[in-house]
Amino acid sequence: MIANIKDSKLEFKLVQDVTASWVQGKLEQMRRMMKEEKSYQEVVIDMEEVEVIDSIGISLIIGLYKSSCKLSKDFKVVGLNGRIKSLFEMMRLDQVFSVER
């Protein structure tokens, strides 16, 4: 995971599959970054390099969305491959937050 702030966006670039083995400890680490840094208006999760996401990975994304809401920040997920985008649509997550291909 690579995190940076650019153009008032806090971007988390996920550079591997978002599965249970990777997620462990990441949610709290990412939430801490979201709380400590105040100079952004939007959280962007870049999943361009992610090929696979499991239920624990989906829980991570939802947890980050909830954290951004508590901080009054916008939230979106970008760079989804077709399969993951279809999964997000099937789960209706695209109706909760912005999901882009």
N, C-alpha and C positions, 0 to 999 in steps of 0.2 A: 504494500500500500504506500502510495506517495500522496502527501497532503501539501497543498499550497494555497495561498490567497492571491487572487489576481482579479482585477476589475470588480471589486466588492463581492467576489464569490469565494467561498471556501470549498475547494475541490478535493475530493478524495478519489484518487485514481487507483482502482483495484486492478492489480496486475497478475492475478491468478484466480483459479476457481474459488467461488465463495461457498465452501462446504464446512461442515462441522469442525473438521480438523484445523481449518484456517481461522474460523470465526472466534475460537476460544480466546477471550481477553480483548479482542478488537473493539467490541461495542463500547466498553468502558474507556478505552484509549481514545476512540473517536469522539465520544461524548465529552471527554475532558478537553480535547482540542476545541470543540464547539463552544464550550463554556469559557475557556480561558481567552480565546481570541474574540474581540468585539468588533473588528473593523470590516465585517462582511454583512451582506444582506441576504445572501442565498447560499444554500448548501447544494453542491452538485456532486452526485455520485457517478463517476465515469467508469462504465463497465465494458469498455471497448475490447479489453483483452480477456474478458471472462467468457469461458466456453460452457461452464456448468455452474448451476446454483442449486442447492438443496433446500429443504424446509428450514434448516437452521440459518442458512444464508438469507432466505426471505425474511425470517424473523429479525435478522440484523438490519436489513433495509427498513423494515417497518419501525424498528426501535429508533433508528436514526431520524426517520420522518417524525415520530412522536417527539423526539428531543428538539428537533428544529421548530416544531409548533410551539413547544413550551418557551423557546427563546424568541418567538415571533419572527422567525426567518423563513424565507421561501425555500422550497425543496424540489429537486428534480433529479431524475435518473436518466443518464444519456449513454449512448454507445451500445445499446443492447443488440445482440444478434437476434435473428428471426425467431429461434426457438424460445429464448428467454423473454422476448417481447410478447410472444403469444401466451406464455405462461402468466406474465403480469396481467395481460388482458383477460385471460380466463379467470384469474383470481380477482379481477376488477380493480386491481391496484392502479391502473391508468385513470380510474375515476376518482381516486383519492389524491394522487399527486401526478405531476407531469412526468410522462415516460416518453423518451425519444429514442429513435433508432440510431 
